Amino acid sequence: MGRFGSVNLAYIRDGKAGGPSSAAIAAAKTAAVLRSLVASCDLVKVDPFAQFHDAPSRIADDPMTPLDELLPHRWSPVNL
């Protein structure tokens, strides 16, 4: 196998070096999910911070809360 610069291409092929770490992949997936939720909130004119703060607290208070009620397009704030 050839060399590219100072990296042996066989190591890259075998997944031993040069690829993204599992932590970087997990961080990218988390960022994609959060960005998707922010975009969904923007589409329906919901404050993302308020929705992100309220939804987990509702789940903590009542784990049987139907999840579809917590999605941005169906979510409404609770009046306390």
WOTA-V154072 format. One record per pair of residues at least 24 apart in sequence whose C-alpha atoms are under 8 Angstrom apart, sorted by the first residue. I is the first residue (numbers start at 0). J is the second residue. Records with the same first field share a line. If there is no record, write none. Layout:
I = J  J
This chain:
36 = 71
39 = 71  72
40 = 71  72
43 = 71  72
45 = 71
50 = 74  76
